[in-house]
Amino acid sequence: MSQSQLASIVGLSYAQIGRYETKGTQPPAEALKKIAQALEVSPDFLINGSSGDQAHASLTDTELIQQFKAVEQMDEEDKHIVKKLIDAFITKKKIQQLAS
């Protein structure tokens, strides 16, 4: 997700998102909450977590975990295709949610 897209979703300026990301500026609690919701992570993850920690803590669907493990074993080209398909589906769902 680009800074512009995130800014649009959470109702902040592109410049402000950039300051949070690159200049170390701390967002107020309400902005942090909105950013976390838009990125589908917890505010705590934005402050402290790593992507591996977040994935391990939040994935509870054992079938999905097994599928991700199978994809992880694929060659880079196949992994890239699977990631693109997942991204496309997630984007479609987000657009549908915004349109509702």
N, C-alpha and C positions, 0 to 999 in steps of 0.2 A: 504494500500500500504506500502510495507516495505521501509526502508531507501535505500536499495540497488536498488530496482526498481525505486524509485524516482530519485536517483543519475543517473541511466542509462538514464532515460527519459530526464532529464534536462542537462546532460553532465557534471556533477560534480562528485567528488569522494564520496564514501560512508562515509568516515571520515569527509568530509566537511559538508555533510548533518547532520551527528551526532552532529557536533559542533553547527550548527544552531539550532538544536532541543533541545539538552540537556545542552549545556554550555552557552547559551545566546548570542552566537556570532551573530552579525548582518550581514546578507548577503548584498552584494552590490545591487543596484537597479536592474541591469540586471538579476542577479541570483534570486532575489525576484520575478521578473516578470515571469521568466521561471517556478519557483516552483508553483506560483499561477496558471499559465496556466495548468500545469500538474495535479494539484489538483482540477482544475475547480472551483476556487474561485478568488476573487479579491485580489490584493496586499494589499489593505486596510483591508480586512478581516483577512489576515495573521498577520497584525500588531495590529488591534484593536478589531475585531469582535468575536462573539461567534457563535457556530453552529446554535443556535436557531435564532439569528439575521440574519444570512446568509440565512437560509432556508426561513424565512419569507420575506426577501427582494427580493429573487431571484425567488421564485415560483409564476408563473403567470397563469399557466394552472389550472383553477378551478376544472376541472374533476380530475386531478391528485392530487390536494390538498384534495379533498373529498376521493379519494382512500387511500391516506396516513392516513387520519383521521380514516377511517374504519379499516385499518391495525393496527393502534395504539390501537384500542379497543380489538384486538384479544389477546388470551392467549400467553404466552411467546414462546411456542413451534411453534405455527402457525406464529408468527412474525418472528421467527428465519428462518423458511422455506421461507417466502416471501423475507426476506433480502438476503438469499443465492441465490434465483432466480434472484433478481435484480443485485447482485454482479456478477453472472455468465454472465448475459446479458451485463453489462457494460464492463467486462473484454473482452468478445468476440468483442465488438465494438472497444475497444482500440487496440486490436491485429489487427483487420482489418484495422484500420487507420494507424498503424505502418507499415503494409505490403504494403500499397498503395504507 
